[in-house]
Amino acid sequence: MSNNPLTRRKFIHLGTGALAATSAAKVVLQPRVLSASPRPVAPSDTIRFASIGTGIRGCEHLEASLRVPGIECVAVCDLYDSRHIAAAEAVNNPNVAVTRDYRTILDRKDVDSVLIATMDHQHRHIFEDACAAGKDIYCEKPMSHTVEDGFAMVETARRHNRMVAIGSQRVSSVLYAKAKEIYDSGKLGEVFCINAYWDRNSPSGAWVYPIPPDASETTIDWNAFLYNAPKRAYDPVRFFRWRCFTDYGEGLGGDLFVHLLSGIHFVTGTNTPALRAQSTGGLYHFKDGRDFPDLIETFYDYPNFRVTLRCNLNNDGGEFIGFYGTQGTMIIKDATLTYSPQNTRPQPEDYSIFGWPKSLRDQYLKQWHAEHPEPEALNWEVDSEVESYALPHGYSDTVDHQANFYNAVRTRKPVVENEVFGNNTAIGCHLANFAYFNKSIAVWDDSQKKIVKG
Ligand SMILES: NC(=O)c1ccc[n+]([C@@H]2O[C@H](COP(=O)([O-])OP(=O)(O)OC[C@H]3O[C@@H](n4cnc5c(N)ncnc54)[C@H](O)[C@@H]3O)[C@@H](O)[C@H]2O)c1
């Protein structure tokens, strides 16, 4: 090939100049919590909240709340007594009011809003009671345990005119705000294909959490935990590893897909459920009696693009979303965002004419260059650059998500991830599980507001 003039390199050179996609320095983004509350909040404007559910996520929230201006935790509620202590420690207040019964919190007139961080099958009834009691609600993701729950919650929030935020905090992340800015700028061209995954490879990543030594039927209100789930004898595995069981959670769909879908819906400005889904996967390693697979892959059809999601609990791949456009590619990988432009300037054909005789190649190239004259020296466009962004050390999108919610409580302007948004992404995880368990295509029937077999 050394004498062949038609090398790819040569053609790039012969064309309108190489698109030198040079790499820019990484830009470190700044937290948004500062802009969520630009002025110091007057004591009279302080929002008093209570956490219902103070397990892993509830305690994370309580700690994060100490960094959000203008709010105060006045009570905590959990069915397991040691979590009252953990919550008081997290909020740095040994005197915070504690209870096992969330209704005593809803009765308090000094509680403006509640944070619902319970197992998923408990979200709906606490949410509906909180709406009826006039509280604004930050409810953890996935919003619903079933499709029916989600629509009932949307209707209840509307009827009681409540401010609601659902807890996929990436929607408030400055990294995702930058991703949305790039997407909306049109620099990606048209995006028909989005791939995302979230892989982890550890017992903790697969929810095999240790059982605390003091757990018992005395320290835990087991019947209140079951609520409307099938009655069964006390089983601490079910209480602490509830994500593994269909009675209380939605497996990888509810735990991780919903975060990926929320990020995708936010960036693309989507606020409808996917049209349909197909799933595959299996339980390969964590064969501990759980209901859900440890590997699931789902293919979603949306009106204007297609999404592929994967969660694999048998590899340490981390968190990834790729937006593949006709003019560029945008990748979110853990705490970094990269935008890479593509060379979309016209180029002469450089492949299929290998099979042409030289005289025809020359003729083609001559004509092509006549039809695509190179610009005058001063009219060359500046080459696009790779853009790279990162989150600062210690950044918490949970703090920003809380700050956005409390700002909405003050201003009465809804957040992006309100109950409708949260319902649509939760439907995405229900579609994935329906397709997996039924071994069929799951179709969203919008007229009936239910999932049917395709
Ligand atoms: N946004 C995120 O990144 C994120 C992370 C983890 C969990 N979550 C979500 O947060 C929720 C809780 O998850 P977790 O990991 O903290 O679970 P967890 O098991 O650690 O804690 C749940 C707690 O809720 C309590 N609870 C259940 N029903 C209750 C009731 N009726 N009244 C009072 N307390 C009740 C339980 O006693 C338990 O301590 C889930 O919906 C989960 O999907 C979100």
The ligand as an ORCA input file, in Angstrom:
! r2SCAN-3c Opt
* xyz 0 1
  N     -31.309      8.437     46.016
  C     -30.403      7.539     46.353
  O     -29.241      7.603     45.960
  C     -30.806      6.425     47.254
  C     -29.833      5.668     47.894
  C     -30.245      4.644     48.741
  C     -31.600      4.398     48.921
  N     -32.514      5.158     48.269
  C     -33.952      4.926     48.479
  O     -34.244      5.290     49.826
  C     -35.240      4.424     50.377
  C     -34.681      3.763     51.630
  O     -33.551      2.994     51.307
  P     -32.485      2.622     52.430
  O     -31.295      2.109     51.747
  O     -32.305      3.767     53.343
  O     -33.233      1.443     53.167
  P     -33.048      0.996     54.695
  O     -33.584     -0.360     54.804
  O     -31.635      1.229     55.115
  O     -33.956      2.025     55.500
  C     -35.340      2.074     55.358
  C     -35.893      2.407     56.712
  O     -37.275      2.726     56.564
  C     -37.894      2.375     57.777
  N     -39.345      2.269     57.578
  C     -40.011      1.425     56.758
  N     -41.320      1.616     56.864
  C     -41.495      2.605     57.768
  C     -42.622      3.246     58.317
  N     -43.859      2.900     57.962
  N     -42.425      4.216     59.237
  C     -41.186      4.562     59.617
  N     -40.074      3.992     59.131
  C     -40.229      3.028     58.217
  C     -37.273      1.063     58.150
  O     -37.405      0.803     59.520
  C     -35.837      1.239     57.696
  O     -34.982      1.569     58.766
  C     -35.593      3.439     49.270
  O     -36.717      3.911     48.571
  C     -34.376      3.467     48.363
  O     -34.669      3.129     47.036
  C     -32.140      6.163     47.454
*
